[in-house]
Amino acid sequence: MWLDIQIFGFRALWSPFFLMFVILLGIAYYLITGPLRGKFGENGKPTARQVFMFYTALVLLYLVKGAPIDLLSHITLTAHMIQMAIYLLVFPILIIKAIPEWVWRNMMETRVVAPALKLLTKPLISLLLFNGLFSIYHIPVIFNFAKSSPSVHTTISIVLLISAFIVWIPLLAPIKELDKLQPLLKIGYIFANSVLITPACVLIIFSSEPLYAIYSQGGAWLQALSLCVPQDVLQGLAPQLSGPETFISLSTVDDQQLGGIIMKVMQEITYGILLGTIIFAWFKGESNKIDPLPSSSET
């Protein structure tokens, strides 16, 4: 018998406390880049494009970490991979582009942030850090452990997000001090990213057996659900819940393979857009360096 996820209740589906946190982030951005920006020196307002990017990023953050997608990510690996693709690929890019340059410069003047960014955004380090952590996270024993308690789950999610910001900074370079790669090297950086993330996706796509206990074993699955479903609600529903098949028609292996494919496709689309942007900016910059042909009056 299939059930509707509405049975888990409003709090599990819409995470009101997380929504409040996201709203506070939006207010903080408005205050820091608006009325309070004078406290940081003579700084200009963010552009309309930056404001749009920031609040779009917040909407996406809430959708994948606060709305029903977050609950579904504990029921199906497909939803988890959609969540991860937006959380680690799209959200950091929008935030990096949305933060005004003067905010980055103020951060670079701090004793802790500046040396950390300069070290961790070295291309080889940032590539290995993000892709290594992403791959390790999707090793079954680590993945299952990450769903074992709220504190572990939150810590691992934050570490992954920080590594995602780090891997994008060499490409997007919000300030000149962090712009370490020439356009050709940025293209190579994108291809390296694509290659390094592939093994984790391949493991998931081509496995003929369920990899993750939280999607195949009832006890582990209920433990994962407890991350977003209040304990009293979960205890009351437990007799009706046998596993993910209560809510989806896909088999565990089919769901697993679909999740891996979606992650790989969304990653390739994101990298493709970045690649096109870099190539376009490169050729545009090169064309601006070409001396114009002399006019007839000069001949």
N, C-alpha and C positions, 0 to 999 in steps of 0.2 A: 504494500500500500504506500503510495506516495503522499507526502505531506507538504504543505506550503511553509516556507520559512517564516511566515508571519506568526507562527506559533511561538517563536522565540521572544516576541514582544518588542516594544518600541526601543527600549534601551539597547538591546542587542543589535537591532537593525540600524539605528541611526546615531548611536554613540553621542548623546548630547554633551557629555563632558569634553570629548574631543572636539566637537563643534565649537564649544566655547574657547578652547585653546586656539583653534584656527582663526576665530574672530579676533582674539587678542593679538595674534600675529599681524592680522590686517590693520588693526588700530595702531600697533607699534610702527609698522611701515609708514602709515600716514603721518604719524607724529614726528618720526625721525627725519623723514624726507620733506616734511611740510613745516608746521609751526615751530618745531624745535631744531630745524637744521642750522639756524644761526649759532647755536651753541657749539657747533663743530667747525665754525669759521665761515668764511664767505663761500657758500655752496649753493649751486643752482638746483632747481626742482628737477625731479626725474621727468623724462619725456612722457608723453601720453602713451607711447608704445611700451615703455618700461612699466608704467602703472598697470596697463592692460595685462602684460606678461605676469606681473607679480600676483595679481588677483586671480588670473586664470590658473596659475600654479596652485594657489590656495584652494580653489574649487576642486582641482584635480586631486590634491592631497586629501581633502575631505572625502571625495568620492571613493578613493581606493583604501583609505584607512579609517573612515568613519561611517560611511554609508553601507548598504547591504553587501557590496563587493567584499568588504573585510570579513563579514560573516561567511560568505560563500567561499572565501579562500581557505577556510577550515573544513569545508565540505568537499571541495573539488580542486584538484591541482590546476585545472584550466583557469579557474578564477584567481588562484594564487599567482600564476604566471602573468596574467593580465595586470594584476596588482603590482607585481615586481617590475614589469616593463615600464609602467607609468611612474612608479615610485623612484626607480633608479635611473631611468633613461630620460624621461620627459621632464619631470618635476625639477631636478637639479639644473637642467639647461635653462629653463624659464627663469628660475631664481637668480642664477648667475648673470643672465642678461638683464634682469629687472633691477638689480642693485646698482645705484649710481656709482660712478667712478670714485667720487670723493669718499664714499663709505668704504670702498675697498682700500683706499689710501690710508684712511684712519685706522683700519684694521692692521694694515701693514706696518704701522708705526708702533704697534704693541710688541712687547718683548717676547711674548709666547707665540702669537700667531705668525709673525713675519718669518722667523727661522723655520717653523714647522711647515708653512706653505712652500717656502723656497726649497726645502728638502723633499717633501712628499710629492711636489708637482714636477720633479725631475721625470722626464717621460718614461724611462724604464721602471722607476719605482712606482709611479702612478698606475702604469699598465699592469704590473705584477700584483700590486696591492688590490686593486678592484677585482680583476679577473680571478686572482687567487682566492680572495674572500668569497666571491660569488660561487666559485666551484666548490670550495670547502663547505659552504653553507648547504649546498645541495647534495652532499654526501649523506646517504640515508640516516646514519647514526647521529650526525650533527643536526640535520633537518628535524628529526624527531625530538631531539633534545631541545631545540629552539622553541618547540611548542609545549614544553613541559611546565612552564610557569610564566606569569606575566612579566616578572623582572627579567628573566632570561630572554624572552621574546622581544621585549622593548629594547634591551641592551644590544642584542644582535641586529635588530632593525636599524638602530641609530648608527652603529658602526658601519653597516653596509651603506647607509645613506651618506655618511661622511666620506667613505671611499669613493662613492659615485661622484660627489662634488669634486674630489681631488682628481679623478680621471678626466673630467670635462674641462677643468681649468686650463691645462696646456693648449687645448683646442680653441677655447673661447677667449682666453686671455683678457680678463676685464681691465687690466692695467699693463703698461709696457713692461714693468719689472717681471711680470709672469709670462710674457710673450717670448718663449724660448725656441719656438719651432718656426722654420720657414714653411711656406705653403706646401712644398713637395714633401717635407717631413711630416706635416700634418696629415697629408693623404696616406703616407705610410703608417702613421699612428692609428688612423681609423681602420686600416686593413689589419694591423696587428691586433687591435681590439676585437675585431670580428673573428679572427682566427683563435684567439685565446679563450673566448667565451664559448666556442663551438663544442669542446669536449663535454662540458656539463649538459648542453642541450642534446648532444648525440646520445649520451648515457641514458637520458630520460626518454628520448624518442624511440630508440631501438631496443629498449629493454622489453623482454617478453613476459616479465614477472613484475608484480607490484613492488615498488622500491620503498615506499614510505608507509610505516605502520599506521600513521594517523589517518590514512585514507583506506586502509584495509583491515584494521583491527579495531573492534568496537571500543575497548577500553582506552586505547591511545587516541581514538577519534573523539571520544567524549572529553578527554583531558584537553585536547586542542580547542574544542568548542567552549570550554570553560574560560578561555582567554577573553571572550567577548560576551558570553551569555551569563547573566547572573546565576550564582550557584543554586539559589532556591528554585529558579525557573528550570534549570537544567535537571535538577533532581526530580522535579515533578514530571518532566517529559521523558526521562530516561527509559521507562518501560516501553515507550512507543518507538524509540530510536535504536535501530539495529546497526546502522552505518550509513555512509553516503548514499547507498542505493535507495534509502528512504526518500531522497529528494531528487535524484538524477537517474536517468535511464542508461547512461553510459556505464560500461564496465570499468573497473579500476584501471586496468591496463589501457583501455581506449582513452579514458580521461587523462591518464598520465602522458600518453603519446601526443594527444591534442594539445596539452599544456606545453610540452616541449616545443612543438611546432609553432605555436602562437608566440612563445618567447623569442624564438629564433627569427620569425618573420617580423615582429615588431622591432627587434633589435636591428635587423637589416634595413628596415624602412627609416628608422632614426638615423643610422649611420649614413644611409644614402642621401638623406636630406642635408646632413652636415657636410658630406663630401661635395654635393652640388654647390652648397653655399661657399665652401672654401675655394673650389675651382673657379666659380664665377667671380669672387672677390679677387682672386689671383690674376685672372685674365684682365679684369677691369683695371687693376693696379698697373699691370704691364702695359696696357694700351695707353694709360695716362702718361707713361714715361717716354713714349715714342714722340719725337719732335714732329710737330705738324709740318706739312709740305709748305714751302714758301709760296706766298701769294704772287700773282702775276706782276704786281707793282714792284716786287723785290727782285724780279728776274731781269 
